[in-house]
């Protein structure tokens, strides 16, 4: 059994089903992210693991122990909230010590642990400050230290960076990942931000409408999405509707032109939905061994280091970027161009 084992977990509120038959296994020391749009069930799942919500069905095991019916305080789980949830009338040191005092730890042990946590988050000089005297990033670091002070066996983070500005978010997410690696604590992180998920995680769990769509490493999720939802939600994407001409060779037709798919997932002829990442597309003359599509340039947008182009086949429109090269002549609107890409870059999607 995995360190965190979630089996057939569901949650309903009245007639509304918010989480549907979720199965997930997380190993000790892993950093796993639940990624999905608002309302997809990721925070509800996190709260069930923490014990703040009861599961309507299924079971939750932590470190081999069934915690499905246990109260939150019995689970030895640390939780960091989006809103920080610091006590405004307590100092930084007292906020960090709060859980230890509730657990009736000896005063000497509490003082030693608080000092360790203050050093860990590099805020020792702010021990006697109040939350309102700190920046947003500092407050979130205090919330993290409070969650870690009681030595939880599992750390849960519910969109902890969403209230911060972009620059602080990047710096703090690097700090969170460095702390997690240093402590080796199993961590489950919730976000709707794909960049956070891809940069932080050992594995990403993509959720949609209460269900898990795909689980994989950031590399797998981005490069080999299984469904149209995953492909569209994680990164930008070109969608091509195609018809299979020769299943054995992977030959398909897109808007009257033929290309080859390296791997067709389903057998049989008929229509297929294909995905093509913009970065896989280049302007080039047709080359043997590579796919090529003739298209008409519709838009050319200069963005500094890159130039973003949009080209139309017939019904299908492809977007792609090229690097800005002062010595290169950019295609003009209305010009015909050849768009090249590898057979491996064309992916067949399952139905969502």
N, C-alpha and C positions, 0 to 999 in steps of 0.2 A: 504494500500500500504506500502511496505517495505521502509526503509530509503533510500536505493539504489535499484532502480528497473530497471532492464535491460530486455526489452521485444522484442523478435524477432530481435535482432541486428545482422546485417551482414555487411561485408566489402569486397569490391572487388577492385582490382587494375587491370584495363583492363579486360582481360578474366579470370584472376586468382581470385578465391574466397578464402580469407584468414580467415575470420570469418563467420560461417554459422549458422544463426537462433539461436543465443544464448539467453537463458532465465535464469535470475539469480536474486534472491531477497536476499538482505543483510540487516539485522536488525541493528538498531542504537547501536553502541558500540561493534559490532562484529569484530573479527580479522579473515579475510577470505583470503586464499591463492589460487592463480591460479597456478597449478602445471602441468608441461608437458614438452616434449622435445623441443629443438630449432625448430622454424618454425611452432609451433602448433597454433599460433594466440593469445597467452596470452598477449604479450606486445602490440600488435595492439589493443586488447580489452581494455587494461588499458589506452592507449593513446586516444581512443575514449571517455572513461569516463572522462578523463582529459580535453578533448577539443582540443588536438593537432592533432587529425585525425577526420574527419567527418564520421558519420555512413552512409553506403549506403542504409541501411534499418533499420526499427525498431525505438525504442524510449528509452531514458535514463531519468529517474527521480531521483533527489536527494532531499531528505527531502520534498517530495510532489510536487516539481517544475520540470516542463519539461525543461531540459537543452540541449536537442538534438541539437538544432540549436544555442545555445549560444557559445560565444567565451570562450577560456580558462580562461581569467581573470574575467569573469562574474560568474564563477561556484563556487568560494570559495573552491577550491580544492588545497591541498598541494601535491607536487610531489617530490620524491627523486629518482635521477637517478643512474644508475649503475656506471657512470663515475664521480660522485660527482657534476660536472658542477659548481664548485666554481670559482669566479672571481680571477685570480691569482694576480692582482694588488690591490686588496682590502684586508684589515685586516679581521680577523675572525669576529669582531664586525660589520664591514661594510657589510660583506657578509650576516650576519643574518638580518641586518637592511634593506637590499636592497628592499624587497617587501613592507615594511612599508613606505619607502621613496617614492616609486612609487605610493602608495596609498595616499600620502600626509598627513600622520599622523603627529600630532604635535611632535616637537623635544623632548619634555619632555616625551611623551608617548612612543616614539621610544626608548629612552635611558632606560626607565624603563623596557620595554618589552625585549630588548636585554640583560639586566642584568639578568632578569628572565630566559631567555633561556640559557645563559652561565652557570648559576647555575644548571639548569636542566640537562645539558649534562656534568657537572663537568669540564668545561674548562675555568673558570673565569680568571685564571692566563695567559691564552693565547689570551686574547681579542685583543691585538695589534700585534699579530703574523700574518704572511701571510700563505696561504695554503701550500706553499712549505716548510715551517718550521715545519709542522705537520706530524705525521704518517698517514698511510692510514686509520686506524680506527678512529683517531681524525678528519680527514677530513670528513669522512662519518657522524660522529656525528654533525659536523657543518652543513652539508647539511640537516640533519634531523631537527636541530634547526631552520634553515632558512625556511624549509617547515612548521614548526609548529608556527612560530612567528606571522603570520597573523591570527591565530586562525581559521584554515580551518574547514569546517564541515566534510570533508572527506580527509583521508591521503592515498596516493597511493605510493607504493614503487616498483620500477622496478629493480629486482635483485640487491639490494643495497650492498650485501655482496660478490658478486662473484669475485671481484678484490682483496679480502683480503686473507691472509693465514688462514689455518684451525683453529688455536688456537684463533686468533682474531675474526674470524667469529662466533665461539661459544659464546665468551664473548659478542660480539656486538648484536647478535640476542637476548640474554637474556636481554640486556639493552633496546632494541627496544620493546620487549614484556612488560617489566616492565613500560616503559614510556607510552605505549598504554593503559595499565590497569589504570595507575595513572590518565591519562587525559580523559579516557573513549571515545576516538575518534574512529570513525568507520574507519577501515583500510583494504585496499586491497593490498596484497603482491604478487609479481610475483617471481617465482623461478623454476628452473629445478631440484633443490636438494630436494630429498624426505625427508631427515632427517630434513632439515629446515622446510619444510611444516608440517610434523607430530609433531614436537616439539613446533612450534609457534602457530598453528591455533586453532580457535574454530571450523571452518569447512574448508575442502579442496575441491577445484573444480579441478578435473582432466580433462585436455583438450588434444585432439588429432585431428590433421588435421582440426583445426578450429571449432571443435564441443566439447561440454561438454559430457564426457563419464560417469561421476558419481560425485555426490555431497554428502558429508557426513562428520561426525566427523572423526578425525584421526583414532579412534578406528574402526569405520565402514569401512572406506576406506581400511585399512590394513587387517582387519579380515574378511570382507564380500565384497570383490570386485565383481562387477557384470559382468565385461567383462574380456576377456583374456588380453587386453591391460592394464587395471588398475591393474590386479593381477601381471602382469610381470613388469610393470613400478615402482610400489610401493613395494619395497622389492624384495627378491629373491623368486623363485617359482618353484615347480615341476608341470609339466603338464602331465596328464594321459588321454589318449584316451580310452574311455570305451564304452561298449554296454549294454543297459538296458535289464536285464533278467526278473525282476519282479518289475513293477512300484509301486505297492501298498506297498511293503516292502522296496523299494529303493535299491534292489539288482542289482549290476552291475558286469560286467566282465572286468578285466584289464589283458591283456596278459595271458589269460587262467586261471586266479585266480579270485575268487569272493570276493567282499567287499560290504559294505552297506553304502549308502549315507543317511544322516539324512533327508535332504530336497531336493527333485528333483523339480526344478522350472517349468519345462515343462512337459506336459502330453504326453503319448505315448511312444512307444519303439523306438529303433534305437540308433545311436551313440551319445555320449555326451562327452564334454570336461570338465575334472575335474581338480581342483587345490588343491595342498597340500603344505602348508608352511613347509620348512625344520625343523623348531623348533618343529613341531608337531610330528615328527617321532622319535621313540626311539627303541633301540635294546631290544627286550624282547621275551620271549617264547609266543606262541599263548595263548591269554586269552579270556575267555568267555565274551561277551559284548563289545569286541573291535575288530577292523579290524586288520588283520595280512596278510602280504605278504612275501613270501619266495623270497630271492634275493641273488645274488652273489656279493661279495665285489670286486670292480674294483680298487679303489684308497683309500689310507689312508694317509692323510696329517696332520702332527702335527703342530699346530699353536700356541703353548704355552698354554693358558688357555682353548682352545677348540681343538678338533680333528675333522677335516672335512672329511667325508666319502662319497663315491659314490658307489651306488649299482645298479646292473642291474637285471630287471625281465627277459624280452625277448627283446622287442624293447624299452621298457621304462627304463629310467635311473633316479634314485632318489638320490638327494643330501641331506645330513643332517649333523648336528653337534652334538657331545657329549662333555660334560665337561671333561677336563683332570683330571683323578683320578689316582694317582701313584699306588694305589692298584688294579687297574682294568687292566685286560688283553685285549689288543686291538685286534679286529678281523684282520686276515691276508688277503692279496689279494687272491682271489680265493675261500675263505671260504663261506659256505652257512649260511645265518642268517635269522632270522625272524624280520621283521620291523613292529612295532605296532603303531597304532594311533586311535584316537577316530572317531566314525561315524560323529560327528559334525565338525571335521577338514577337511573333504572331501567336497569341494564346487563345485557345478555345475556352469559353466560360460556361460553367454550369448555370442552370436557371437558379435565381435567388429564391 
